[in-house]
Each structure stands twice: as structure tokens, then as C-alpha cells.
Amino acid sequence: MKERYSTFLRRFWMVLIVGFILYNILFPDTFSRENIVTSIQSYGNYGWAIFFLFHIIRGFVMLPSTVLIFAGVYLFPNNLFLVLLISVVGIVISSMIVYYFADKLGFAKLFDKNTKASNLVKEKLSGQYGPLFIIFWAFFPFVPTDLICYVAGAMRINPIIFGMSIFIGELILCSVYIYGSAYFI
């Protein structure tokens, strides 16, 4: 029974992610900076809370945090440090949620197989330079951070090391995004 439930959840989550990605491809304006700004502004004084909530839930559907960060810079140009703080904390919380759900949904089975690729990934993430690999992954803007969260959760990487690595990588990337984009706005 537990196996069927886990399989159902895993398939449901994958359908949700694929559906969200397809929706984002078909209707890219839905999650544009302008639409996110409009949505957050519609909540008035609760804008900061909504901004934080968006950062937390975006990991469930693999929405890149980049658009949220730029929306935050646009919305709150006089509070860039708070935009940075909320963005990084929200991303880390979202990443940890995805990390824990990856194992609960049975993604660990993907790495239980003794293939060359899975062994290489296990070796790199669990090895001496594993945290640096995670930091670089989180910092590199062209790969989704949520993907490493799924992998690390499925492989049961130390959650403290994983969380700290995500924090460092995202702190660097978000700082560049926030203070760099503020220069141009």
C-alpha cells in the first residue's frame, strides 16, 4: 500500500512539474517579472509576506527564483538587503522542502541502481568536494537549483552540509542579481 501511495505521489509530482513547465512555455507572460510584481502589489501591506511565500512554493514546480528576485528588486528598490535576505532564506527553505520530499516520493530508487552514472554522482556529492559541487551548482545560473535538491535528497546527502552549501551558492548568486540589477534600474 505504501509503495502504491509513493508511486502515485511521485507520478503526480512529475505530472505537476511537466505541466507547469509546459504552461510556462505556452504562456511565458504568466510568470514574467511584471505579472509577479502586479500580483505582489495587489496584496498591499502583505507584499513582503507574499514575496517570501512565492519563494518557498516556487520549488514545488521548479519556477526559477530569478524572476522573483528581479521582481523583488523592482518592487522594493529601497530595501535591497531585505530582498536579498528574504530571497536567500526562501530559496533555502524551498530547497530543503524539495530535498526532503525527494526521498519521501521514492526518488532514492533512481540512485539505488548500481550504474556508472549514479555511482559517479554519489561519489561527487558524497566526497570531499561534494559541498563545493553543490555550491557551484547553486551559484551557476543556467541550471535549476531544484534539480540538485532532488538528487541530494534522493541520495540522502547530509542535510546540514546540503543546506549550508545551497545557502552559500545562492547568497553569491542572489547578491550578484540583486545589487547588479539595482545598478541598472
C-alpha positions, 0 to 999 in steps of 0.5 A, spaced: 500 500 500 505 504 501 509 503 495 502 504 491 501 511 495 509 513 493 508 511 486 502 515 485 505 521 489 511 521 485 507 520 478 503 526 480 509 530 482 512 529 475 505 530 472 505 537 476 512 539 474 511 537 466 505 541 466 507 547 469 513 547 465 509 546 459 504 552 461 510 556 462 512 555 455 505 556 452 504 562 456 511 565 458 507 572 460 504 568 466 510 568 470 514 574 467 517 579 472 511 584 471 505 579 472 509 577 479 510 584 481 502 586 479 500 580 483 505 582 489 502 589 489 495 587 489 496 584 496 498 591 499 501 591 506 502 583 505 507 584 499 513 582 503 509 576 506 507 574 499 514 575 496 517 570 501 511 565 500 512 565 492 519 563 494 518 557 498 512 554 493 516 556 487 520 549 488 514 545 488 514 546 480 521 548 479 519 556 477 526 559 477 527 564 483 530 569 478 524 572 476 522 573 483 528 576 485 528 581 479 521 582 481 523 583 488 528 588 486 523 592 482 518 592 487 522 594 493 528 598 490 529 601 497 530 595 501 535 591 497 538 587 503 531 585 505 530 582 498 536 579 498 535 576 505 528 574 504 530 571 497 536 567 500 532 564 506 526 562 501 530 559 496 533 555 502 527 553 505 524 551 498 530 547 497 530 543 503 522 542 502 524 539 495 530 535 498 526 532 503 520 530 499 525 527 494 526 521 498 519 521 501 516 520 493 521 514 492 526 518 488 532 514 492 530 508 487 533 512 481 540 512 485 539 505 488 541 502 481 548 500 481 550 504 474 556 508 472 552 514 472 549 514 479 555 511 482 559 517 479 554 522 482 554 519 489 561 519 489 561 527 487 556 529 492 558 524 497 566 526 497 570 531 499 568 536 494 561 534 494 559 541 498 563 545 493 559 541 487 553 543 490 555 550 491 557 551 484 551 548 482 547 553 486 551 559 484 551 557 476 545 560 473 543 556 467 541 550 471 535 549 476 537 549 483 531 544 484 534 539 480 540 538 485 535 538 491 532 532 488 538 528 487 541 530 494 535 528 497 534 522 493 541 520 495 540 522 502 546 527 502 547 530 509 542 535 510 546 540 514 552 540 509 546 540 503 543 546 506 549 550 508 552 549 501 545 551 497 545 557 502 552 559 500 551 558 492 545 562 492 547 568 497 553 569 491 548 568 486 542 572 489 547 578 491 550 578 484 542 579 481 540 583 486 545 589 487 547 588 479 540 589 477 539 595 482 545 598 478 541 598 472 534 600 474 
